[in-house]
Amino acid sequence: MPQLRPRPRVLLVAGALALAGCLSLVATARADIVISFRTPSANIGCVFASGFGSPNNLRCDIRSRLRPRPHRPRGCDLDWGDSYEMTANGRVGLTCHGDTAILPSSRVLHYGKRWTHGGFTCKSRASGLTCRNRAGHGFFLSRRHSYRF
């Protein structure tokens, strides 16, 4: 029985499709971004996430808890009262979570410095951390008090 040999044109198309699929995976991987930072005191830690099929998101946790302590979010049976989160255009919400955004390996956002990415800006000061989104919503976190705006 004679052996069938693929035509060069078929191989070229198959190779191009395989390459396109690989490039698509690389492009998708680059679209998913996670960036973390913390204050010099290590009392506040933040995680920015982009991609993953969701809008850009910023979450910041404070080890010393939110003051005044907010009410438990409706339907929350995990940890709460120590974290705010927001999208690049949305209002600030309380986080119901089972993890933490305070990561010891995060880069330090030194006092007086600003972090900007994906529609968010955070300013670190000795008095606390202020973060806002492109819509002007945001929050302030410190040991003494915290609030959303």
C-alpha positions in Angstrom: 0.0 0.0 0.0 1.5 3.4 -1.0 2.3 5.9 1.8 0.5 9.2 1.7 2.7 12.2 2.1 1.2 15.5 3.3 1.4 18.3 0.8 3.7 21.1 1.6 0.9 23.6 1.5 -1.1 21.6 4.1 2.0 21.5 6.4 2.4 25.2 6.1 -1.2 25.9 7.0 -1.1 23.5 10.0 2.2 25.0 11.2 0.7 28.5 10.9 -2.4 27.5 12.9 -0.2 25.9 15.6 1.9 29.0 15.8 -1.2 31.2 16.0 -2.5 29.1 18.9 0.8 29.4 20.8 0.9 33.2 20.3 -2.7 33.4 21.4 -1.8 31.6 24.7 1.2 33.9 25.2 -1.1 37.0 24.6 -3.6 35.7 27.1 -0.9 35.0 29.7 0.4 38.5 29.3 -3.1 40.0 29.8 -3.5 38.4 33.3 -1.5 40.6 35.7 -1.1 40.6 39.5 0.9 43.3 41.2 1.2 43.6 45.0 2.7 46.2 47.3 2.7 47.1 51.0 3.4 50.1 53.2 6.7 50.4 55.0 5.0 49.4 58.3 3.7 46.2 56.7 0.3 47.1 58.3 -1.3 47.6 54.8 -1.0 45.4 51.8 -2.6 45.7 48.4 -3.1 43.5 45.3 -4.0 44.7 41.9 -5.4 42.2 39.4 -6.1 42.7 35.7 -7.4 40.1 33.3 -8.7 36.8 34.5 -12.0 37.6 32.7 -12.8 40.4 35.2 -12.4 44.2 35.3 -9.3 45.7 36.8 -9.5 45.3 40.6 -7.6 46.7 43.6 -7.9 45.3 47.1 -6.1 46.6 50.1 -6.1 44.9 53.6 -5.1 46.5 56.9 -3.7 44.3 59.6 -5.0 46.6 62.4 -8.5 46.4 60.9 -10.9 49.1 59.6 -11.8 51.8 62.1 -14.6 52.2 62.8 -15.5 48.6 62.3 -18.1 48.2 59.6 -21.1 45.9 59.6 -20.6 42.4 58.3 -21.3 42.3 54.5 -24.6 40.5 53.8 -24.0 36.8 53.1 -20.4 36.9 54.3 -19.3 33.8 56.3 -15.5 34.4 55.9 -13.2 37.1 57.2 -14.3 40.8 56.9 -13.7 44.2 58.5 -10.1 44.6 57.4 -10.3 45.2 53.7 -11.6 47.4 50.9 -11.7 46.7 47.2 -12.8 48.5 44.0 -12.8 48.3 40.2 -11.3 51.0 38.1 -14.6 52.8 37.7 -16.8 51.4 40.6 -17.5 52.4 44.2 -15.5 50.9 47.1 -16.8 47.8 48.7 -16.0 45.8 51.8 -14.2 42.5 51.1 -15.4 39.2 52.3 -12.4 37.0 52.0 -10.6 33.8 53.0 -7.1 35.1 52.1 -4.9 38.2 52.6 -3.5 40.9 50.5 -0.7 41.6 53.0 2.2 39.7 51.4 5.6 39.8 53.0 7.3 39.5 49.6 5.5 42.5 48.1 7.5 45.5 47.1 7.4 48.4 49.6 5.6 51.6 48.6 7.7 54.0 50.6 6.1 57.0 52.3 5.8 60.0 49.9 5.7 57.7 46.9 2.8 57.0 44.5 1.8 53.8 42.7 -0.3 54.1 39.5 -1.6 51.3 37.3 -4.7 50.2 35.4 -6.9 53.1 36.4 -5.8 53.3 40.1 -3.5 55.6 42.0 -2.3 55.0 45.6 -0.2 57.4 47.7 1.7 56.1 50.7 2.2 58.5 53.7 3.3 58.0 57.3 -0.3 58.9 58.2 -1.8 56.2 56.0 -2.6 55.0 52.5 -5.0 56.7 50.1 -6.1 54.9 46.9 -8.5 56.2 44.2 -9.8 55.0 40.9 -10.3 56.9 37.6 -13.9 57.6 38.6 -12.7 59.4 41.8 -13.9 56.8 44.2 -11.5 55.5 46.8 -10.5 54.9 50.4 -8.1 55.9 53.1 -6.5 53.4 55.5 -4.6 54.0 58.7 -4.3 52.6 62.2 -6.5 55.3 63.6 -9.3 55.5 61.1 -10.5 54.4 57.6 -13.1 55.6 55.2 -14.5 55.3 51.7 -15.2 58.2 49.4 
